[in-house]
Amino acid sequence: MSALQPHAECLVRVSTLVEMLQRSRANIYRDIQRGCFPKPLKQGSSSRWRMSEIMEYIEHCSQAHFGEGE
């Protein structure tokens, strides 16, 4: 990922998510189908995700993993 921190409302590509989350494209799309990952916005044939939704997803996963919010 670049040295610049993305703005919370910017749209990011799957390649950014792969790098950021250390997950494969297939894993991300599989979790979308399962309803476990935010759905992308479609721009023509491209998919983009709101950074704010990805940050919420990360926070949710962090709380579930570390047992916070119980």
N, C-alpha and C positions, 0 to 999 in steps of 0.2 A: 504494500500500500504506500501511497505517497506520503511525504513528510507532513503535508497539510492535513489537518483534521477536517473531515467532511461536515458541512452544515447539517443540522438535524433534519431539515426539510428537503435536502437534495435527494436526487434519484441516483441509485447506484446499480451497476451492472452485475450480472452473475459472476463475472470474473473477479470483481471486487469482493463479493461475498465469499467466494472460494478462498481467496487469500486471507481475508479478515477472519473467517470462522474456521479455517483449516479443515474444510470439508469438500468433498467432491461435488461437481455439478449434479451428478446422478443422485447423490444423497440428498441434496437440497430439493431437487424436483420430486423425489420420492416422498419427502416429508411434506411437501405442498399437497401432494395427492392424498396423504393421510390426514391432512388438516392440522399438522403439527408445526407448520412454518407459514409465515405471512405469504399471501398470494401476491404475485407481481402485478404491476400496472402494465398494460400493453401499449407500446408505441409502435404502430405498424407491426412488423414481425419481431420487434425487440421487446424484451422484458426488462422492467426496471422496478426497483423496490425503494420505498421511502426509507431513508436512513432512520427516521424516528421509529418506524415499526420494527426495524432490525434491532435497534437499541433496546426497545421494549422486550423483544424476543430474548435477547441476551440477558437482560435483567431477570426475566422470568426463569430462564434456565439456571441462572446463577442461584436464585432463591431456592429452586427445587433441588439443586445439587447440594447446596450447603445447609439445607433445612431451615432457611429463614422464612419468616412470615407464617409460622405455625401457631 
